[in-house]
Amino acid sequence: GFLEDGILVQDRGRIRRRYLRSPSFPWDVAAVLPTDLLYLRLGPGVPAVRANRCLRAPRLFEAFDRRETRTAHPNAFRVAKLMLYVFIAIHWYGCLYFALSARLGLGTDAWVCPNASRPGFARPLRQYLHSFYFSTLILATVGDTPEPQREEEFLFVTAGFLLAVLGFATITGSISSVISKMNAANTAFSPDPKPVQRYLQARGADRRLVRRVARWHEHLRAQRKLPAEQAVLRHLPWGLRAEVAASVHLPALRRVGLFQSWEHGVLQQLVLRLRPQVFGPGEFVCRRGDVGREMYFVREGRLAVVAEDGVTQLAVLGEGLYFGEISLINIKGNTSGNRRTANIMSIGYSDLFCLSKEDLAEVLAEFPSARATMEVRGRELLLRMGKLDVHAEAAAEEAERRAQALETALEGLQTRAARLLAQLESSAFKLALRVERLECRLHARG
């Protein structure tokens, strides 16, 4: 296929017409010509008649580039491609060595390939293996090779050494590039721990704290977790970013009991605002009395609701549960206000979704039904905890009704005032017209 306005065209007729007009078509035709039929006249000892197959090399490189961008293991593919190039270079150099040996005379000296009179060298396979082995020794510059005796042999070995130097430089650069790309990919996926470690060492932090930070980074790298997802996806357009976030986080978000009855639009707006966070063992997510600015959803791991001593576990929160929503919603009669009502501690490594107060308010403002559902569940939870003042709630509702009544009365007064002002302006305009007419009559009589 080919791209037209960014869309892949797969119509065979259009592909055929475009390919026949392309400049690569004549080269492809020349590459597949059956030139090996010349073997019937020249014999199989002239392999150069198949040299037209090399015209397909650009197609091979194009296929390699496309496969490298689509494979799930690009680094392994690059290493395999590099080894293939090395194998082909050794094979071709071995073929040239055998051709030179045949021209100089097989077995005429110790440097050329032995002839069929030597035991075992009557088979072509043994001659090929000897040539391949000899080529490997020269190009790899390892092992002892027989000393050249003729000028052609000296030139051949010198060219092989120069090719080996260039090849080793290319191989070293390619492998270092692969390693650097692997390190860059790992760094892009997980945060680099070295700046934090250098900072802690410079500030003389406790070794126990340094080990905790190192274990946290090791857990992120081992589990391939990415805390800063918004920074990675920031270049995508809004619609595509929503689809990516939904495909990654929506299945986990649907397991949360609060969201099972919510419509798809609310969940899609939420996944764009969720921020993944990872908490280590014994780390407090929130403490009782703290000002609540986020609510959390448990994606993986377990968290404990602990008492004031920080040891006694009152309850355990698992996958699919949520907490912290009470301090974000202004529920009438809530005696704790926007303060945390419990101590939440991570038992092991816990993967949570964090939603800020501003983002939650923005989503709930667009979907009033979701806000009503969350307020009902929050009120039920406050009743079970004994932190909902029913009288204060009734007083707040009464005050709200009075405020609404006052707003209605104020709107009525504003409407009446606007009408009176309009009537006054109309009367003033009519009076000005009457005065102007009287002045005109007076001037006319004068």
Secondary structure, 3 states (H helix, E strand, C coil): CEEECCEEECCHHHHHHHHHHCCHHHHHHHHCCCHHHHHHHHCCCCHHHHHHHHHHHHHHHHHHHHHHHHCCCHHHHHHHHHHHHHHHHHHHHHHHHHHHHHHHCCCCCCCCCCCCCCCCCCCHHHHHHHHHHHHHHHHHCCCCCCCCCCHHHHHHHHHHHHHHHHHHHHHHHHHHHHHHHHHHHHHHHCCCCHHHHHHHHHCCCCHHHHHHHHHHHHHHHHHCCCCCHHHHCCCCCHHHHHHHHHHHHHHHHHCCHHHCCCCHHHHHHHHCCCEEEEECCCCEEECCCCECCEEEEEEECCEEEECCCCCCEEEEECCCCEECCCCCCCCCCECCCCECCCEEEECCCEEEEEEEHHHHHHHHHHCHHHHHHHHHHHHHHHHHHCCECHHHHHHHHHHHHHHHHHHHHHHHHHHHHHHHHHHHHHHHHHHHHHHHHHHHHHHHHC
